[in-house]
Amino acid sequence: MQVVTDILWFLFYAVNIMLAAYFLLPVVLFLIHWLMPSSKRLLEKRYPKQTDRSYDFAAIITAHQDVKLIPPLVDSFLKQDYRNFIVYVIADDCDISGLVYSDSRIRIIRPEVPFHSKIKSIHFAVKSFEHKHDALIIFDSDNLVHPKYLSTLNEYFQRGFRAVQTHMLSKNIDSTYAKLDSVGHIYHTFLERQMKMDLGLTSAILGLGIAIDLDLYNEIMYSNQLGGFDKKLQVQLAKKLSTIAFAEDAIVYDEKVDDGAALEKQRTRWIFTYFTYFKDSLKLFVNGLTTLHPGRLLLGFNMLRPPLFLTLIAALLMTAVSLFIKPMLALIWLIILFLFALNFILIIITQSKQEGMAKALIHTPKMVLRQCASLLKIKKANKNFLKTEHRKIIYIEDLLRNEPA
């Protein structure tokens, strides 16, 4: 009986330590951030330029059953101050009669048989390349790119990087839910991309704005039939590269959900993806552990963390349980949660590139409740393609004009 009791206590403390690590690590990273030199100085010192080459980029835009947002995105490419690129628009199950461009760098391709799959559209684009590009960049149809996007990205490839995640900002912040969606992204971008880049570790990627050396992508693509796209791709890239870079100054804009129903649908899909690819996250963590590779280890550790609201609920449950069996531990948890909340607020205040984010924090309970509701609908993600609807038709000059100087 004593052995069973000892095992239960061991598991209880192990879970507490693991959970506490997820809340304390962001605090430690934020403190390190203020002690380090600027990101630009670190980049120039740690990764000197290796060539003056102008890299040839293939921008892949995947559209599904709707092309109304393609013109603004293509327009933002035509306004680039960098010329060496071709845009491939894969219009999956779309009417492309209104997409006519005289610029030879814009290719509109409609597959004969609908794919209804982002990864299949990307594969099809690669097979449709008119020549061998140096690198590909993946976009969603609702994105926009800053005029200096490609020229900035080129500088990172000149420094020897083979995979670069660019910086996603919000295309729309005109509703409470859009700002709340942005707040979460600001927090994770700082911790999982910016700080890892500053520390010389592997950055986490997104499903958009990720630029990859073409030879590297083909190696991954043909040896692994990628499903789940960004999760699978992230694991494979992390295993093959010492560093996935984060380009803070290469900006891509993404449309945020602007109402509660859309947010629930989006989060349901994300929660389903987390559980679906849990094994891949665990494999990366074990790989980092066995190879003593800190970048893979930390990336795998973060990928294993459940969505933040679930982690927070688990911590509150641990606090409540500890109150009855280990009161001192409950006090420690209250301190940890206070530090986490304070740290979260400070990150949003100091790292936000757009106005109004800090004020949106007062509405955080709305976000948590909607995410709890999305958890109850997770079975739908296994039966339906939960597509997020995008409606914001904004051109890049309008977006830049409305942003603070």
N, C-alpha and C positions, 0 to 999 in steps of 0.2 A: 504493500500500500504506500509505503514511504517513497518507493521508486517512482510510482505513478505521480505522487504529489510533486516530487522533485522535477519530473519531466514537465508537468503542467506549469510550474513556476518558471522553468527555463523558457518555455514557449511564450509565456506571458511577458517576460522581460525582453525576449528577443523581438517580439512584435513591437513593444514599446520603443526599443532602441531604433529599429528600422524606421518606424513612423517619425520619431523625433529627428532622425537624420534628414528626412525630407523637409522638415520645417526649419531646421537649424542651418542646413547647407546654404539656402538663399541669404540668410543673415551674414554668414561668414563671407560669402562671395561679394556681397554689397560692401562690407568693410574693406575687403581687399581692393575693390574697385577704387575707393578713395585714396588708397595708398600707392596705386600704380600710376605710371606716366600715361599720357593720353594714348588712345587707341592708334592714332595716326603715327605717332612717334614709335610705338611698338612695332607697327607694321613695317615701317621703313627700316628700322634697325634689325628686326628679326628676319625679314624676308626681302633682301635687296633685289632690285630689278635685274633680271637675267638676260633680257632681250628687249629690243625696241620694235619687235614685230607687231604688225596689225593683224590680230587673229580674225579668222573668217568664221562668223557666227551664223548658225541656223536657228531662227526663232520659231518654235512650234506652238501654234495656238490650236487648242482643241475646243471645238464648238459642238454642241449636241442639241439638235432640233430647234435651234434658235440662233440667228445671226445678227440680231439687232444691235448687239454690243460690239460687233466686229469692226465697223467703221471707226469708232473712236479709238480703239486699240491700234488699228493699222495707221491711223492718222498720227498717233503718238510715235510710231516707228518712223514714219516719214519725216518727222521733226527732229530726229536724232542728229547730233553733231558728229556722229561716227557713220561711215559709209559702207564698211565691209560686212554686209549681212544680207541674208535672204529670209523672208517671212513665209512660212508654210502654214496656211490655214486649213485644217482638216475639218471640213463641214460635214459632220456625221448626221445623216438623216435630216439634212437642211435644204431649204430653198436658197440657191445661190444666185438667182437671176439678177438680184440687185447689187451683187458684189463684183464690180468691174473696175479694174485698176490698170492704168497705162504704165505704171512704174514696174520695170522688169524684176524688181526685188520682192514683189508681192505675188505669191502663188496661192490660188484658191483651188483646193482639191476636194471633190465630193466622192467618197467611196461608192462604188456601185451597189454594194450590199451594206446596209447599216451595221455598225459595230455595237453601238450602245455600250461602249467601254472606252474609258480614257486611255488605258494602257495600249489597247489595240490601235487606237488612233495615233498614238505616239510611234508605235512600231511601223505603222503604215507611212507616217511622215518620213521616218528614217529611210525606208525603202524607196521613197519618192525623191530623195535629195538629188538635185541635178548635177552635183559634183561632191567630192569629199570635203566636208567642212572640218574646221578644227574642233569646234565645240557646238553643242546644241543647248538651247535654253527652253524650258517648258513653261507655258503660260496657260491660264484659263481665259475664256473669252471675255470675262468681266474685268480684266486687268487694264491698267494703263502704265506706261513707262515714262520716267523722267527723261527730258531731252539729253541729259548726260549719262544715261543709264549704260549704254554700250561702251562708251569711251572709258567710263570708270571701271566697268567689268573687265575691259581689255587690260587695264593696269594690273589687275590681280592675276590674270593669266601670264602676264609678263614677269611676274614674280615667282612663277613656277607652280602655281596651284592648278590642279586638274579637276577639281570640283569646288564650286563656289555658290553658296546660298546668298542671294541678294536680299536687301532689306525691304520688307513689306510694310507699307503704311496704309492707312484706311482711305478709300476713295470717297466714302460718305460718313459723316459724323453728325448728321442732322437729326438723329433720334436717340432716345435714351438707350435702346438696345444696341444700336450701332456703336455707341460710345462704350457700353459695357463689353461688347465683343472686342473692341479695340483695346480696352484696358487689359483683358486677359492676354492678348497678343503682345502688348508692350512688356508685360511681366515675364512671359516665357521667352521673348526675344532677348531681353537683357541677360537672363540667367542661362539659357540654353544655346545662345548663339554669340552675343557680344562678349560675355565674360569668358567663354571657352576660347574664343578667338584671341582675346587678350592674354590668356594663360598659355596659348600655344597648343590647345587641345582641339579635338574634333567637334565641330559645331553640328547642331541638329538641323535637318533640312525641312523644307515645306514641300507641298505638292505643286508649288508654283514658284517661279523666279529662281529655279535651281539650274545652274549652268554646269555642264559636264563635258570633259574631253571626249570626243566622239569615239576614239579607239577604246577608251575605258568603258563607255556606255555599251558599245557593241559587245565587248567581252562579257559584261554582266548580262546583257539582254539575251544573248544566244546560249549562255550556259545556264540561265535561270529564267523560266517563264514567269515574269514578275506579276504577281497579283497583289492587290492592296497598295500598289504603286509606291507611295512615299515611304511607308513603313519598311517594305521589302527592300526598296532601293537604298534607303538609309543604312540598313544593316550590311548590305553588300558593299557599298562604298566605304563604310567604316572599316570593314575587314581588309579592303584592298589598299587603302590610303592611310598614311600617318596622320594627315590632317584634312578635314573638310573645312574650307575657309568660310568666313562670313564677311560680306562686303557691306559695311554699314552705310557707305555713301553711294551705293548703287541702288536706287530707289524704284520699286515697283508698287503700284497702288492696287488694292483689292477691295471689292465691294463687300461691305459688312451687312449682316442681317439687320433689318430695321423694325422687326416686331417679334413678339414673344413666340408666336406659332412657328415662325421660320427658325428661330433660335432652337426651339425644341427639336425640330426636324434635323437640324445640323448636328446638334449634340447627340442625338440618338445614333446617328451614323458614326460619329467619332467614338462613342462608347463601345459600339459594336466592333469597330475596327480595333480598339485597344484589346478587347478580349480575343478577337480572332487571331491577332498576331502576337499574343503574349509569349508563345514559344520562341518566336524569332527574337524578341527582346531578351528573353532569358539566355538564348544561345549567344547573343552578342555580349551579355554580361559575363558569362562563363568564359568566353573567348578572351575578353579583356583581363579576366582574373588569371587564366592559365598562361597568357602571354605577357603578363605584367605590363599591359599597355594602358596607361592611365586614361587616355582619350576614349578608348572603347569601353573601359570599365565604367567611367562616369556617364557616358552616353547610354549604355545598357542599363545602368542603375536608374537613370531618369526615365527611360522608356518603360521600365517595370512599374513605375509609380502610377497608380490609378488616376483618373481625372481628378483634378484638384479638389472639387467639391466632395468627392467620395473620400479622399484622404482626410479632408477636414472633418467629415462626419465620423470617420474612424477614430480620429484624435479626440473628438468630443466624447465618444463612447468610452474610450480608454480613461479619460478624465473622470467620467461618472463612475466607472467601475472602481477605479483607484480610490475614489473618495470613501468607499466602503471597506476596501481591503488593505490599502496602503495610502493613507491620507497625505503623507509627505510627497508621494509620487504625484498625487492630484495637484498639489501646490506647484510642483515642478512643471507639470503640464500647463497650468494656467500661465506661468511665466513664459514658457515656450510659445504658447499661442499669442500672448501679448507681443512678444518680440517679433513673431511672424507677421502679425497684423500691422504693427508699426513699420516693419521693413517693407511690406507690400505697398503701403501708402507712400513711403519715401521713394521707392523705385518708380512708381507711377508719376509722382510729382517731378522727379529729377530726369527721367528718361523719356517722357512724352515729347514727341516732335510736333504734336498738333494740339490745338486749344480745346479746353473743356473736359479733358479726361479726368482730372482730379475731382471736379465737381460731380462727375458721374458716379464716384465711389459710394455716395450716399444711397444709390439705388442697387447696390450689390446684392441685398437679399432677394430682389426680383430675379436676378441671374441664378442664384442658388436654387430657388423654388422651381424655376423653369427647367433647370438641369435635373432636379429630382424627378420632375414629371417626365423628362426625356428617358430616364432610366426605366420607367414603367412601360415604355413603348419599344424597348429594345428588340422584342421579337419581330416587330415590323421591319426592322432593318435587314433581317434574314430573308424576308419574303418580298420586299419592295425595294426599288431603286429610289432612295430618298434624295431626290435632286433638290438643291437649294435654288429657288427662283431668283433671278437677278433682273433688276428693272432700272437701275440708275444710268441713264445715258448722259455721260459727262465727258467733255473733251479736255485734253491735257492743259490747254491754255486757260480754260475756265477754272480748273482745279488749282493751278499754280497762282492764278490771280487772286483767289480767295484765301490762300494760305498766308499766315503771318510771315513777314519778311525776316 
